[in-house]
Amino acid sequence: MLIGYARTSTLHQKAGLEAQERDLNAVGCERIFVEQVSSVDVVKRERLAEALTYARDGDTLVVTKLDRLARSVAHLVEVLRQLEAKGVALRILGMGVDTSTPTGKLMLNVLGGVAEFEREIMLERQREGIAKAKAEGKYKGRAPTARAKAEDVFKLHREGVGGSEIAKRLGIGRASVYRILDHAKENAA
């Protein structure tokens, strides 16, 4: 069974959504899941979750473009893992990729590898830029927010307030509260 998934980022993109539905119907999708929500808002992509749940062994999930399905390579890998576990293939019409074929699997892996390579190069450049800025004294890093509240942590602790409540009141992590308290104990010993 061919299962279609169509998505647009906003409610105003009716023509784009209609075009996706038309293309999915044209290739013979028997069931199409449609939603209009940003790809960044993963929590609300309920129709994608429904499509993934609905798909059965031997089915194929069909999308018109890769960016309609996944927001990142990591998200694509996650979706592919879910599909593979269920014996479901993925077809991306705009790329001519169909993971039910060996060539389709290869193409998707190559594309994923290229995207991962690009990300690694970007991170390497970022690290080099930070190292250069540090060497020039221009980069100080993020200010330690929890340490700046150490006196408040000590005060609340002396009042008998527990670590979780201190973290909640001060807007810092519970682990940071205990790290501050442990550090103070070590210095006192």
C-alpha positions in Angstrom: 0.0 0.0 0.0 1.2 3.5 -0.8 0.8 5.9 2.0 1.2 9.6 1.3 2.3 12.4 3.6 1.9 16.1 2.7 2.9 19.1 4.8 3.1 22.8 4.6 4.6 25.1 7.2 1.6 27.5 7.3 -2.1 27.6 6.7 -1.5 30.1 3.9 0.3 27.6 1.7 -2.9 26.0 0.2 -1.6 25.8 -3.3 1.6 24.0 -2.2 -0.5 21.5 -0.1 -2.9 20.9 -3.0 0.0 20.3 -5.4 1.5 17.7 -2.9 -1.9 16.0 -2.6 -2.3 16.0 -6.4 1.2 14.4 -6.9 0.6 11.8 -4.1 -2.8 10.8 -5.7 -1.2 10.7 -9.1 1.3 8.0 -8.0 -1.5 5.9 -6.4 -1.4 6.7 -2.7 -4.4 5.0 -1.1 -4.2 7.0 2.1 -2.8 10.5 2.5 -2.0 12.2 5.8 -2.0 16.0 5.6 -0.9 18.6 8.0 -0.1 22.3 8.1 2.6 22.8 10.7 6.2 23.9 10.8 8.8 21.2 10.6 10.5 22.7 13.6 7.5 22.0 15.7 8.1 18.3 15.9 5.8 17.9 18.9 2.8 18.9 16.9 3.4 16.8 13.8 0.6 14.4 14.8 -0.3 13.4 11.2 3.3 12.2 10.5 3.1 10.2 13.7 -0.2 8.7 12.6 1.2 7.9 9.1 4.2 6.1 10.7 1.9 4.2 13.0 -0.5 3.3 10.2 2.1 1.9 7.9 2.5 -1.9 7.8 5.1 -4.3 6.5 5.4 -4.0 2.7 3.9 -0.5 2.6 5.7 2.5 1.2 5.5 6.0 2.7 5.5 8.6 -0.1 6.5 12.3 0.1 6.9 14.8 -2.7 10.1 16.3 -1.3 12.5 15.4 1.5 12.0 18.7 3.4 8.3 17.8 3.7 9.3 14.8 5.8 12.4 15.6 7.8 13.7 18.7 9.4 17.3 17.4 9.7 19.5 14.4 8.8 19.1 13.2 12.4 15.3 13.4 12.1 15.5 11.6 8.7 17.6 8.8 10.2 15.1 8.5 13.1 12.1 8.3 10.6 14.0 5.8 8.5 14.8 3.6 11.5 11.1 3.5 12.4 10.1 2.7 8.8 12.8 0.0 8.5 11.8 -1.6 11.8 8.3 -2.0 10.4 9.4 -3.2 6.9 8.1 0.0 5.3 10.0 1.7 2.4 10.3 5.4 1.7 9.8 7.1 -1.7 10.7 10.7 -2.3 9.1 11.8 -5.6 11.2 14.9 -6.2 14.5 13.0 -5.8 13.4 9.8 -7.5 14.5 7.9 -4.4 12.8 4.7 -3.4 14.3 2.8 -0.5 12.6 -0.4 -1.6 15.3 -0.7 -4.2 19.1 -1.2 -3.5 19.9 1.9 -5.6 17.3 4.0 -3.6 18.9 2.9 -0.3 22.3 3.8 -1.6 21.2 7.2 -2.8 19.6 8.1 0.5 22.7 6.9 2.4 25.0 9.0 0.2 22.8 12.1 0.6 22.7 11.5 4.4 26.5 11.1 4.4 27.0 14.3 2.4 24.8 16.2 4.8 26.7 14.8 7.8 30.0 15.7 6.2 28.8 19.3 5.6 27.7 19.5 9.3 31.2 18.3 10.5 33.0 20.9 8.3 30.7 23.6 9.7 31.4 22.5 13.3 35.2 22.3 12.6 35.1 25.9 11.3 33.1 27.0 14.3 35.7 25.4 16.7 38.5 27.1 14.8 36.7 30.4 15.0 36.2 30.1 18.7 39.9 29.1 19.3 41.0 32.2 17.3 38.6 34.4 19.2 39.9 33.0 22.5 43.5 33.5 21.5 42.7 37.2 20.7 40.8 37.6 24.0 37.5 38.2 22.3 35.7 35.0 23.4 34.9 34.5 27.0 32.3 31.8 26.7 28.9 31.8 28.4 28.7 33.4 31.8 28.3 30.7 34.5 24.7 31.5 35.7 24.6 29.1 38.6 27.8 30.2 40.2 26.6 33.7 40.1 23.7 32.6 42.4 25.9 30.7 44.9 25.2 33.1 47.8 21.5 32.6 47.2 22.0 28.8 47.2 23.8 29.0 50.5 21.2 31.2 52.1 18.3 29.0 51.1 20.2 25.9 52.1 20.8 27.4 55.6 17.1 28.1 55.8 16.5 24.3 55.3 15.2 24.5 51.7 15.9 21.3 49.7 18.0 21.2 46.6 15.1 20.7 44.1 13.2 23.7 45.6 16.4 25.9 45.6 16.8 25.0 41.9 13.2 25.9 41.1 13.3 29.2 43.0 16.5 30.3 41.5 15.9 29.0 38.0 19.0 26.9 37.8 19.6 23.1 37.5 19.3 20.8 40.5 22.7 19.4 39.7 24.2 23.0 39.8 22.8 23.5 43.3 24.5 20.3 44.6 27.7 21.1 42.7 27.8 24.5 44.5 27.1 23.0 47.9 29.6 20.2 47.3 32.3 22.7 46.2 31.7 24.7 49.4 32.1 21.5 51.5 35.3 20.6 49.8 36.8 24.1 50.3 35.7 24.0 54.0 37.4 20.7 54.6 
